[in-house]
Amino acid sequence: MTDDPIETAGPEPEVEPEQVAFDVNDFPGGARSAIEAVLMVVDGPVTEMALATALELPVDDVVAHLTDLQQDYEQAQRGFTLRNVAGGWRVYSGSAYAPVVEKFLLDGQQAKLTQASLETLAVIAYRQPISRSRVSSVRGVNVDGVVRTLLSRDLIEEVGAEGENGATLYGTTSYFLERLGLGSLDDLPALAPYLPEVDMLDELAERGRG
């Protein structure tokens, strides 16, 4: 008499998410409205390639639609605009409406960065990568607490270590570009000439340790 073979359950097959079939040209507003719909739900800049992949459109067509939308919003003087920042596209409220938007969002809350934080962020933005000691030399005060605040708000990040002493170097993040509506650091206003050069920062740092 032989025993019946015991069947063992193998790993369950992976279930792929159901693919939604559509043709963007079948939507009431066509591809352009489909792109708008996606832009309304993203929480950060979305790339042209990501939009093209999701909507199954050529990248060149997506770029053309985005450019047209941007121009349409500007010409219609809408309360919002479309910008290409931090490597992607996102809808922003119009700069002319900043006072009312700020009042609505803050409603008396102290959500703004302090003057110390803004000054520290400016030094880092224009002189990155830069260590805390160098930032302190420029500002003349200890910036440890301010740097922690900027790190917690994802406006700056650690980008390496400095030479022999191994001091942590800081730079700005893509979120910093996004919040300022900039495509890259090259778009920063030309304020760098008003800040000390790197060699001077070294000298100031040495004096501070003396």
C-alpha positions as CSV (number, residue, x, y, z in Angstrom):
1,M,0.0,0.0,0.0
2,T,1.4,3.4,-1.0
3,D,0.9,6.7,0.6
4,D,-0.8,9.4,-1.4
5,P,1.6,12.2,-2.3
6,I,1.2,15.3,-0.1
7,E,0.6,18.4,-2.1
8,T,2.3,21.5,-0.7
9,A,1.1,24.9,-1.5
10,G,3.7,27.0,-3.4
11,P,4.1,30.7,-3.2
12,E,1.0,32.6,-4.2
13,P,1.4,34.2,-7.6
14,E,1.9,37.9,-7.5
15,V,-1.2,39.8,-8.5
16,E,-0.4,42.7,-10.8
17,P,-2.6,45.8,-10.4
18,E,-5.4,45.9,-13.0
19,Q,-4.5,48.2,-15.9
20,V,-7.1,50.8,-16.7
21,A,-7.5,51.0,-20.4
22,F,-8.4,54.4,-21.9
23,D,-7.7,56.7,-24.8
24,V,-7.0,60.3,-23.7
25,N,-8.6,61.5,-26.9
26,D,-11.9,60.1,-25.7
27,F,-12.1,62.4,-22.7
28,P,-14.3,65.5,-23.1
29,G,-11.4,67.8,-23.0
30,G,-8.9,65.5,-24.7
31,A,-5.3,65.0,-23.7
32,R,-4.9,68.5,-22.3
33,S,-7.7,68.1,-19.8
34,A,-6.3,64.7,-18.8
35,I,-2.9,66.3,-18.0
36,E,-4.7,68.9,-15.9
37,A,-6.5,66.2,-14.0
38,V,-3.2,64.6,-13.1
39,L,-1.6,67.9,-12.1
40,M,-4.5,68.6,-9.7
41,V,-3.7,65.5,-7.6
42,V,0.1,65.4,-7.5
43,D,1.8,66.7,-4.3
44,G,5.1,67.6,-6.0
45,P,6.5,68.4,-9.4
46,V,5.8,65.7,-12.0
47,T,8.1,65.1,-14.9
48,E,7.1,65.2,-18.6
49,M,8.2,61.5,-18.9
50,A,6.0,60.5,-16.0
51,L,3.0,62.2,-17.5
52,A,3.7,60.7,-21.0
53,T,4.0,57.2,-19.5
54,A,0.8,57.5,-17.5
55,L,-1.3,59.0,-20.3
56,E,0.4,56.9,-23.0
57,L,1.4,59.9,-25.0
58,P,4.6,61.0,-26.8
59,V,6.8,63.2,-24.6
60,D,6.8,65.9,-27.2
61,D,3.0,66.0,-27.2
62,V,3.0,66.3,-23.4
63,V,5.5,69.2,-23.5
64,A,3.4,71.0,-26.1
65,H,0.2,70.6,-24.0
66,L,2.0,71.8,-20.8
67,T,3.4,74.9,-22.6
68,D,-0.1,75.7,-24.0
69,L,-1.7,75.3,-20.6
70,Q,0.9,77.6,-19.0
71,Q,0.2,80.3,-21.6
72,D,-3.5,79.9,-21.3
73,Y,-3.4,80.4,-17.6
74,E,-1.3,83.5,-17.9
75,Q,-3.4,85.0,-20.7
76,A,-6.6,84.3,-18.8
77,Q,-5.2,85.9,-15.6
78,R,-6.2,82.8,-13.5
79,G,-5.5,82.6,-9.8
80,F,-3.1,79.8,-10.5
81,T,-0.2,79.2,-12.9
82,L,1.8,76.2,-14.2
83,R,5.5,76.2,-13.6
84,N,8.4,73.9,-14.5
85,V,10.4,73.7,-11.3
86,A,12.8,71.3,-9.7
87,G,12.8,69.1,-12.8
88,G,9.0,68.8,-13.1
89,W,5.7,70.6,-13.6
90,R,3.3,71.7,-10.9
91,V,0.3,74.0,-10.4
92,Y,1.0,77.0,-8.1
93,S,-1.2,79.9,-6.9
94,G,-0.4,83.1,-8.8
95,S,2.2,85.3,-7.1
96,A,-0.2,88.3,-7.3
97,Y,-2.5,86.4,-4.9
98,A,0.2,85.6,-2.3
99,P,-1.3,87.9,0.4
100,V,-4.7,86.3,0.4
101,V,-3.3,82.8,0.1
102,E,-0.9,83.4,3.0
103,K,-3.6,84.9,5.2
104,F,-5.9,81.9,4.5
105,L,-3.2,79.3,5.2
106,L,-1.5,80.9,8.2
107,D,-4.5,82.5,9.8
108,G,-2.4,84.0,12.5
109,Q,-0.2,80.9,13.0
110,Q,3.6,81.5,13.3
111,A,4.5,79.2,10.4
112,K,7.1,81.5,8.8
113,L,10.8,80.9,9.1
114,T,12.5,83.3,11.5
115,Q,14.9,85.9,10.3
116,A,17.8,83.8,11.6
117,S,16.6,80.8,9.6
118,L,16.2,82.9,6.4
119,E,19.7,84.4,6.8
120,T,21.2,80.9,7.4
121,L,19.3,79.4,4.5
122,A,20.6,82.2,2.2
123,V,24.2,81.6,3.1
124,I,23.8,77.9,2.5
125,A,22.0,78.4,-0.8
126,Y,24.7,80.7,-2.2
127,R,27.8,79.1,-0.8
128,Q,26.9,75.4,-0.8
129,P,28.4,73.0,0.0
130,I,29.2,74.7,3.3
131,S,29.8,73.6,6.9
132,R,28.1,74.9,10.0
133,S,31.3,76.6,11.2
134,R,31.5,78.6,8.0
135,V,27.9,79.6,8.2
136,S,28.4,80.6,11.8
137,S,31.4,82.7,10.8
138,V,29.4,84.6,8.3
139,R,26.5,85.2,10.6
140,G,28.6,85.7,13.7
141,V,26.4,83.4,15.9
142,N,26.0,79.7,16.5
143,V,23.7,78.2,13.9
144,D,23.3,74.7,15.2
145,G,19.7,75.1,16.2
146,V,18.8,76.9,13.0
147,V,20.4,74.2,10.9
148,R,18.4,71.6,12.7
149,T,15.2,73.5,11.9
150,L,16.1,73.8,8.2
151,L,16.9,70.1,8.1
152,S,13.6,69.2,9.7
153,R,11.7,71.3,7.1
154,D,13.6,69.5,4.3
155,L,15.0,72.8,3.0
156,I,18.7,71.7,3.4
157,E,20.4,68.3,3.5
158,E,23.8,66.8,4.3
159,V,25.8,66.6,1.0
160,G,29.2,65.2,2.2
161,A,32.1,65.9,4.4
162,E,34.8,68.5,4.3
163,G,38.4,67.5,3.7
164,E,40.6,66.6,6.6
165,N,38.4,67.8,9.5
166,G,35.4,65.7,8.3
167,A,32.9,68.5,9.0
168,T,29.5,67.9,7.6
169,L,28.7,69.9,4.5
170,Y,25.2,71.2,3.7
171,G,23.3,72.1,0.6
172,T,19.8,72.9,-0.4
173,T,17.2,70.3,-1.4
174,S,14.9,69.9,-4.4
175,Y,12.1,70.9,-2.0
176,F,13.9,74.2,-1.5
177,L,13.8,74.8,-5.3
178,E,10.1,73.7,-5.4
179,R,9.1,76.1,-2.6
180,L,10.9,79.0,-4.3
181,G,9.6,78.1,-7.7
182,L,13.0,77.7,-9.2
183,G,14.2,75.3,-11.9
184,S,17.7,75.1,-10.6
185,L,20.2,77.0,-8.4
186,D,21.2,79.0,-11.4
187,D,17.9,80.8,-11.1
188,L,18.7,82.2,-7.7
189,P,18.9,86.0,-7.7
190,A,22.4,87.4,-8.1
191,L,23.2,88.0,-4.4
192,A,26.4,85.9,-4.2
193,P,28.7,88.9,-4.7
194,Y,27.5,90.4,-1.4
195,L,28.6,87.3,0.5
196,P,32.2,86.6,1.6
197,E,34.3,84.4,-0.7
198,V,35.2,80.9,0.4
199,D,38.8,82.0,1.3
200,M,37.4,84.7,3.5
201,L,35.1,82.3,5.2
202,D,38.1,80.1,6.1
203,E,39.9,83.1,7.6
204,L,36.8,84.0,9.6
205,A,36.4,80.5,10.8
206,E,40.1,80.4,12.0
207,R,39.5,83.7,13.9
208,G,36.5,82.3,15.5
209,R,38.5,79.3,16.8
210,G,41.3,81.6,18.0
